[in-house]
């Protein structure tokens, strides 16, 4: 299992415990692109055009944003 798969599994099992840096690494490895940043808010675009605004809570990613990402990722993967 590679780093991408490990991060994806960690996000699924423990979305409340994922570092923000790991979340952004996961997004980038899965083909998402950061579109722009305004303050701490960053807008990421999925490979199929879905938009996901994210921002850290301290050093952690926000669990509801990880869940939004997982829903989009799964929907886009199912439609391939």
C-alpha positions, -999 to +999 in steps of 0.1 A: +000+000+000+015+033-011+014+067+007-017+078-012-037+048-002-025+050+034-036+087+036-069+079+020-075+051+044-066+073+074-090+100+061-118+074+059-112+059+093-103+090+113-114+122+095-112+141+128-075+132+132-059+141+099-031+167+097-039+196+073-006+190+054-015+154+049-049+164+036-034+187+011-009+160+001-038+136-004-057+161-026-026+168-048-018+131-052-054+123-063-052+150-091-069+179-073-054+214-080-053+244-057-071+272-075-065+301-052-060+312-016-076+340+004-062+342+039-064+308+054-091+296+029-079+275+000-100+265-030-092+231-045-107+218-077-112+181-084-101+165-117-137+167-128-143+203-117-159+200-083-149+228-059-138+223-023-129+252+000-108+241+029-090+258+058-071+244+088-081+242+124-047+247+139-026+220+124-055+197+118-079+195+088-116+200+096-134+166+096-165+179+078-143+191+049-126+157+047-160+141+046-171+164+018-139+155-001-145+118+004-180+121-009-169+140-040-139+116-046-162+085-043-189+100-066-163+109-092-146+075-090-179+058-094-186+077-126-154+067-144 
